[in-house]
Amino acid sequence: MEIKRVVVTGLGALTPIGNTKEEFWEGLISGKSGAAPITYYDTEKFKTKFACELKGFNATDFLDRKEARKMDKFAQYAMVASDEAIADAKLDLDEVNKLRVGVIWGAGIGGLETFQQEVLNFADGDGTPRFNPFFIPKMIADIAPANISIKHGFMGPNYTTVSACASSANAMFDALNSIRLGYCDVVVTGGSEAAVTIAGMGGFNAMHALSTRNESPETASRPFDGTRDGFVLGEGAGALVLEEYEHAKARGAKIYAEVAGGGLSSDAYHMTAPHPEGIGVIEVMKNCLENANLKPEDVDHINTHGTSTPLGDVAELKAISKVFGNHAKNININSTKSMTGHLLGAAGAIEAISVILAMENGIVPPTINHTTIDERIDPELNLTLNKAQKRDVKVAMSNTFGFGGHNACVVFKKID
């Protein structure tokens, strides 16, 4: 079977530091923090009182009011980001063969706010089960790609991947393979999440996963810093249009980058903690390079999972040193979660967009908020601290890992 080449022809971003692809990029290279006090509910009794919420977003600016009411926030975000990506790709929806256009999406949790609200409404009542008829359709994680498909009439493969925070990277790998193997010409892929809720924040606080730096939220997400104390929860969506290379070329599409390959692995270690030596992470990066037919020394830039947790950051950097050897110190390593927070199931897509734009613009965004050296981290690694750095990026990798030990890695390269 012929293995087809796959390229990126459209991007869409809805993030805590920018509500479009262009705004997102400007936020990244300027080192903007998306963290601020939570506005969605009263945080008085919560350990963590801040998050990376979207700013100035109103779903009805993009969606019909009636349709928006039928969607949880995570699905609204998916619609907005995917619409931007489809428009960016300049797909002619009257000409494209919709039977060969798929939608493969990632969401780690899905409609958490909808679930939370319906259960609270029931608990406040007299015990009579009066539930909204849209409760289940709004909540289920697969409804985001379903809504994208219904809006545009895309009739190819349509489903959601759920692998916690690796979900949208998993979705991109599935999308890549669907095109490589000839099942689709085009796949709209990415991920969305909207977990800045009472249940989301309360649950992560109970696990001691979140930063509690309430006195300075904008500096709380500090990957690789010696004083990091947990991640900052974010929300939003990232969308990419992946397309078979000859199909894109035939219609004169702008090509951002080639999707060179991807990899998956499992830590097989712990429900929430990473393997301290990064065993699964080592394997996923090796798998990714092999799948892409690339050598370690080909890689110029890695956007790490880098959540700002005490254990995870160290384990990932150990794994990078193991896989890349002496070349590791020549790679621009960063964590854009220092700015966006952790978008859970949407993280992989958002961070893939970051490395693609770094490749296009010749600039690697910084890892902000670094003030204190962590002696467990190799000082020779270039973590792109506090300031964006110019770099001709020909090959860039994005790492994404999830609770349960799910590891996903995607690598992109400049088109030949």
C-alpha positions in Angstrom: 0.0 0.0 0.0 1.3 3.5 -0.9 1.9 5.7 2.2 0.7 9.2 1.3 2.3 12.4 2.5 0.3 14.5 4.9 0.5 18.3 5.3 -1.1 21.0 7.4 -3.2 23.5 5.4 -5.3 25.2 8.1 -5.0 26.4 11.7 -7.5 27.7 14.3 -6.8 28.7 17.9 -9.0 29.8 20.7 -6.8 30.2 23.8 -6.4 32.1 27.1 -3.8 34.4 25.4 -5.6 35.0 22.1 -8.9 34.1 20.4 -7.5 33.6 16.9 -4.4 32.0 15.4 -2.8 35.4 15.0 -3.6 36.6 18.5 -2.4 33.3 19.9 0.9 33.7 18.2 1.4 37.3 19.3 0.7 36.2 22.8 3.2 33.4 22.6 6.2 35.4 21.3 5.5 38.3 23.6 5.5 36.0 26.6 2.0 36.8 27.7 0.5 35.0 30.7 -3.2 33.9 30.4 -3.6 33.3 34.1 -5.9 35.5 36.2 -8.5 35.2 39.0 -11.4 33.0 38.1 -14.5 34.9 37.0 -16.9 32.0 36.4 -17.9 31.3 40.1 -17.1 32.3 43.7 -13.7 30.9 44.6 -13.7 31.9 48.2 -13.6 28.4 49.6 -11.3 26.9 46.9 -7.5 26.3 47.4 -6.8 27.6 43.9 -8.6 30.8 42.9 -7.2 31.4 39.4 -7.0 29.7 36.0 -6.3 30.5 32.4 -9.8 31.4 31.2 -10.7 32.7 27.7 -10.8 36.5 27.5 -13.7 38.4 25.8 -15.2 35.3 24.3 -18.9 35.2 23.6 -20.2 32.1 21.8 -23.0 34.0 20.2 -20.6 36.2 18.3 -19.9 33.0 16.3 -22.8 30.7 16.7 -26.6 31.1 16.4 -28.0 31.7 19.9 -30.3 28.7 19.7 -27.5 26.4 18.5 -25.1 27.6 21.1 -27.6 26.8 23.9 -27.5 23.1 22.7 -23.7 22.9 23.2 -21.5 22.7 26.2 -18.6 25.2 26.2 -16.1 22.5 25.1 -18.2 21.9 21.9 -18.7 25.7 21.3 -14.9 26.1 21.5 -14.5 23.3 19.0 -16.9 24.9 16.5 -15.1 28.2 16.7 -11.6 26.9 16.3 -12.5 24.4 13.6 -14.3 27.1 11.6 -11.2 29.3 11.7 -9.0 26.4 10.5 -11.4 25.5 7.7 -11.5 29.1 6.6 -7.7 29.3 6.9 -7.4 26.2 4.6 -9.6 27.9 2.0 -11.4 24.6 1.5 -14.1 24.9 -1.2 -16.9 23.2 0.5 -18.9 23.0 -2.7 -16.1 21.2 -4.5 -14.4 19.0 -1.9 -15.5 15.3 -1.8 -17.2 15.3 1.6 -17.3 11.5 1.8 -13.5 11.7 2.1 -13.4 14.5 4.7 -13.2 13.3 8.3 -13.3 14.9 11.7 -11.2 13.3 14.4 -11.2 15.3 17.7 -9.7 15.1 21.2 -11.3 15.8 24.5 -10.1 14.6 27.9 -13.3 15.3 29.8 -16.0 16.7 27.5 -19.1 18.5 28.8 -18.1 18.8 32.5 -20.0 22.0 33.1 -23.2 20.5 31.7 -22.8 17.4 33.8 -22.1 19.5 36.9 -25.1 21.8 36.4 -27.6 19.0 35.7 -26.6 17.1 38.8 -26.7 20.2 41.0 -30.2 21.1 39.6 -31.3 17.6 40.5 -29.8 17.8 44.0 -31.6 21.1 44.6 -35.0 19.6 43.6 -37.5 17.3 45.3 -35.9 14.1 43.9 -38.0 14.1 40.7 -35.6 13.4 37.7 -36.2 16.5 35.7 -33.3 16.6 33.3 -32.7 18.8 30.3 -33.3 16.8 27.1 -30.0 18.1 25.8 -28.1 16.9 28.9 -26.6 13.8 27.3 -26.0 15.2 23.8 -24.3 18.3 25.4 -22.1 16.2 27.7 -20.7 13.3 25.7 -17.2 13.9 24.4 -17.9 12.8 20.9 -20.4 15.6 20.3 -17.7 18.1 19.3 -16.7 16.3 16.0 -20.3 15.4 15.4 -21.3 19.1 15.4 -18.4 20.0 13.1 -19.4 17.2 10.7 -23.1 18.1 10.8 -22.4 21.8 10.1 -20.2 21.2 7.1 -21.6 17.9 5.8 -18.3 16.0 6.3 -19.1 12.3 6.0 -15.7 10.6 6.5 -14.5 9.1 9.8 -15.9 11.0 12.8 -15.0 10.3 16.4 -13.3 11.6 19.6 -10.1 10.2 21.1 -10.0 10.2 24.9 -6.6 9.8 26.5 -6.7 12.5 29.1 -4.2 15.3 28.3 -2.8 13.4 25.3 -6.3 13.3 23.6 -5.8 15.8 20.8 -2.3 14.6 20.0 -3.8 11.1 19.8 -6.5 12.6 17.5 -3.8 14.1 15.2 -2.0 10.8 15.0 -5.2 9.0 14.0 -5.9 11.8 11.5 -2.4 11.4 10.0 -2.9 7.7 9.6 -6.4 8.1 8.0 -4.8 10.2 5.3 -1.6 8.2 5.0 -3.5 5.0 4.4 -5.8 6.5 1.8 -9.1 6.6 3.8 -9.4 10.4 3.7 -8.2 13.3 1.6 -8.8 15.8 4.4 -9.3 15.5 8.2 -10.2 18.3 10.5 -8.5 17.5 13.8 -7.6 19.0 17.1 -9.1 19.2 20.6 -11.1 21.3 23.0 -11.7 21.5 26.8 -13.7 23.6 29.2 -12.9 22.3 32.7 -12.6 25.6 34.6 -15.6 24.7 36.7 -16.4 24.0 40.3 -16.0 20.3 39.7 -12.9 20.6 37.6 -11.0 22.9 39.9 -12.2 21.1 43.0 -11.2 17.7 41.6 -7.7 18.8 40.6 -7.2 20.6 43.9 -8.1 17.4 45.8 -5.3 15.6 43.9 -2.9 18.4 44.8 -2.2 18.9 41.1 -2.8 22.6 40.8 -0.6 25.6 41.7 -1.9 27.5 44.7 0.1 30.7 44.0 -3.0 32.8 44.5 -1.0 36.0 45.3 0.6 36.0 41.8 -1.5 33.9 39.3 0.2 35.3 36.3 3.5 33.8 37.4 2.1 30.5 38.7 2.7 28.4 35.7 6.5 28.0 35.8 7.7 24.9 34.0 11.3 23.8 34.9 11.5 26.4 37.7 12.8 25.2 41.1 9.8 26.8 42.9 7.0 25.3 40.7 4.1 23.9 42.7 1.6 22.5 40.2 -0.1 23.3 36.9 -2.5 26.0 36.0 -5.8 24.9 34.4 -6.6 26.4 31.1 -9.5 26.1 28.5 -10.0 26.6 24.8 -9.5 24.7 21.5 -7.0 24.1 18.8 -7.8 22.9 15.3 -5.8 21.8 12.3 -6.7 20.9 8.8 -4.6 17.9 7.7 -4.6 17.1 4.0 -3.0 14.7 1.6 -0.1 16.4 -0.1 -1.1 16.0 -3.7 -4.7 17.0 -2.9 -3.4 20.2 -1.3 -1.0 20.9 -4.1 -3.7 20.4 -6.8 -5.9 23.1 -5.3 -3.0 25.5 -4.7 -3.4 25.4 -0.9 -1.0 27.2 1.4 1.1 24.5 3.2 2.3 25.3 6.7 4.3 22.1 7.3 4.4 18.4 6.7 3.2 16.0 9.4 6.3 13.8 9.4 5.1 11.2 11.9 3.8 10.4 15.4 4.2 8.0 18.2 2.2 6.5 21.1 3.2 4.7 24.2 2.2 3.9 27.8 4.0 4.4 31.1 2.3 1.3 32.5 3.3 2.8 35.9 0.7 4.9 37.8 -2.7 6.4 37.5 -1.5 10.0 37.7 2.3 10.1 38.3 4.8 9.9 35.5 7.5 7.3 35.6 10.4 9.0 37.4 12.9 8.0 34.7 10.6 8.9 31.9 10.6 5.3 30.5 7.3 5.7 28.5 8.3 9.2 27.3 11.6 7.8 26.0 9.7 5.2 24.0 7.1 7.6 22.6 9.8 9.9 21.2 11.8 7.0 19.8 8.5 5.7 18.2 7.8 9.1 16.8 11.2 9.6 15.2 11.1 6.1 13.7 7.6 6.6 12.3 8.8 9.9 10.7 12.1 8.3 9.4 14.0 11.0 11.2 17.2 10.9 13.3 17.5 12.6 16.7 19.9 15.1 15.4 17.3 16.3 12.8 15.2 17.9 15.6 15.5 21.6 16.2 12.7 22.3 18.6 10.6 20.5 21.2 7.5 21.9 22.8 7.4 19.7 25.9 4.5 18.6 27.9 6.0 20.7 30.6 3.1 21.2 32.9 5.0 22.9 35.8 4.6 19.9 38.2 7.6 18.9 40.4 7.9 15.4 39.1 6.7 15.6 35.5 9.1 18.3 34.2 12.2 16.5 35.5 11.1 13.1 34.1 10.5 14.6 30.7 13.8 16.4 30.4 15.6 13.2 31.6 13.9 11.4 28.7 14.9 14.0 26.2 18.5 13.8 27.3 18.3 10.0 27.0 16.8 10.0 23.4 18.8 12.9 22.0 22.1 12.5 23.7 24.6 15.3 23.1 22.3 16.8 20.6 19.7 17.7 23.3 21.7 20.8 24.2 21.3 22.1 20.6 17.5 21.9 20.7 15.3 24.8 21.6 13.1 23.2 24.3 10.1 25.2 25.7 6.8 24.8 27.4 4.0 27.1 26.2 1.9 26.0 29.1 3.8 28.7 31.0 1.6 31.1 29.1 -1.6 29.2 28.2 -1.9 27.0 31.3 -2.8 23.4 30.8 -5.6 22.9 28.3 -6.0 19.2 29.1 -7.4 17.4 26.1 -6.8 20.5 23.9 -3.1 20.8 24.9 -1.7 18.7 22.1 -3.5 20.6 19.3 -2.6 24.0 20.7 1.0 23.1 21.2 1.2 21.6 17.7 0.0 24.9 16.3 2.7 26.6 18.4 5.5 24.5 16.9 4.1 24.9 13.3 4.1 28.7 13.7 7.6 28.7 15.2 8.7 26.8 12.1 6.9 29.3 9.8 8.2 32.4 11.6 11.6 31.3 12.7 11.0 32.2 16.3 10.6 29.8 19.3 8.3 31.1 22.0 9.7 31.3 25.5 9.1 29.4 28.7 8.1 32.3 30.9 8.2 32.8 34.7 11.6 31.2 35.3 13.4 32.6 38.3 15.0 29.7 40.2 17.3 26.9 39.0 16.2 23.4 39.7 19.4 21.5 40.4 17.8 18.2 39.1 17.7 19.7 35.6 20.7 19.6 33.2 21.9 23.3 33.0 23.2 22.7 29.4 19.6 22.3 28.1 18.3 25.4 26.3 14.8 25.8 27.8 14.2 29.1 25.9 13.8 30.8 29.3 11.7 34.0 29.6 12.4 35.4 26.1 11.5 34.2 22.6 14.6 33.1 20.5 15.1 33.3 16.8 15.8 29.9 15.3 15.5 28.4 11.8 13.3 25.5 12.7 13.2 22.7 10.1 11.9 19.9 12.3 9.8 20.4 15.5 8.3 17.9 17.9 5.4 18.3 20.3 5.0 16.0 23.4 1.8 15.4 25.2 1.1 13.1 28.1 -2.0 12.2 30.1 -3.1 10.7 33.4 -3.1 6.9 33.1 0.3 7.0 31.5 -0.9 7.9 28.0 1.9 9.4 25.9 1.6 10.9 22.4 4.2 12.7 20.3 3.8 14.3 16.9 6.6 15.7 14.7 6.4 18.3 11.9 8.9 19.4 9.3 9.3 22.1 6.7 7.9 21.0 3.4 10.4 20.0 0.8 
